[in-house]
Amino acid sequence: MDIIFINPPLTLKERFGKFAPAGNIMPPLGLCYLASVCREKGLKTEIIDAPAEGLDVLQTKDRVVNKNPRFVGITATTLSILNASKVAESIKNETRDIVIVIGGPHISSVPEGTLTKYPNFDFGVIGEGEETIIDLIYALKGNYDVENVKGVIYRNKNGFHRTARRENIEELDSLPLPAWDLLPNYPYSYKPLEIAMSDRLQGSIITSRGCPYNCSYCPKSVFGRTVRKHSIGRVIEMIREQYDKYNVRDLEIYDDVLILSRDRIIELSRQLIAERFNLVWSCNSTIGSVDRETLELMKKAGCWKIAFGIESGDQRILKFMNKHLNLDKASEVLRISKKVGFVNRGYFIIGFPTETKESIRKTVNFAKKADLDIVQFNSFTPLPGSPIYDTINQYGKFDNNWDKMNFVNSVFIPDGFDKEMLEKIIQNAYKEFYLRPKIILSFLRRIKKISSFYNLFKNFLAFLKIVHTNE
């Protein structure tokens, strides 16, 4: 084995805290791209997706050591970096011969800090990794100077050395199709977020990289702000493989914002209609990117759910977030989307800097009043690499503990609040939104079979326990 890519262990409890019963497990699409590139270059490649297989650190280590690869590549978010380091440490305790490379959003945001804190990572990949990992492997196998490999950080006698930043991949179609076949029993091993609302087998793809916006809470250390897109022909090719080979009938498109270009989403929708797939799909959008005509075409093409990042119901907070969203416009778009027949999902942040009880009340009231079917109230988490990260201590108390940053733990408490108060506010926000007859009825209407009713009932009981306790 040349290289094994690892998605490190991370339990639903670690990811979602008390909301773990309703949590999801999605495939590591980034590793699928990396593995496909390595395989295309003739490297013997595997993926270990520890969350999907329920592996702990030692079980993950045993799988690696038994294969005895030359290289290990681990991806990590801020939340999973601690477990990634534990995997690296356990491997190094068995053998020092395996070169361990850490990639993903966390190392790209905090390169020196990560290698300082976690000495068992040999190299870090900063930014997109497909070209960098190949160059790094060739350099190490051929004993060439790693200094000539763009996009890496490593230790030297002076501390750390970071090579020149690698340019983003402009032509995404130059990459081979993701190696979904290397995932464990894809897609059956994965749990979608709304498992109780669909009786179809769900898969996922990404059709673009990058986000043009500059919201103060969002790090863009891997893909950046320049949006690059697969051609519609390649998107259809990915969908066809998921459809024919993996029997996927419900597709989650995980682009940061799929609906940026009206022309592109219209072309995709028309092509899906022409292909006559028996397929439904969902995506993310900004409020200002859709209109009625586009929504109607998307609906005809099988789209059933759109998620909107609204974040706050207070125009002042939105401005401070550097999020250019008009709440009146948002209400109108959600109304039209609902009328066309979509399930609307809304993301909100609670506890942003300068937040007050009044601004949070505006957010909860907006969520209840708007045409939303599903909401997620995230506790504000100042992620490394985000524009607001370096100044966050000006606005409240910040527990800068990486392995608590799951958007559920209240790691940041804005001035004027305490931890218990903020968590109670979020708990009550969920109660106010979901324990309404119209929301409960909307879930019941989407049930397609008996097993869906069982899942919904089980999750509803777990939800009641969560919102009525202080656990």
Disulfide bonds with the S-S distance in Angstrom:
none
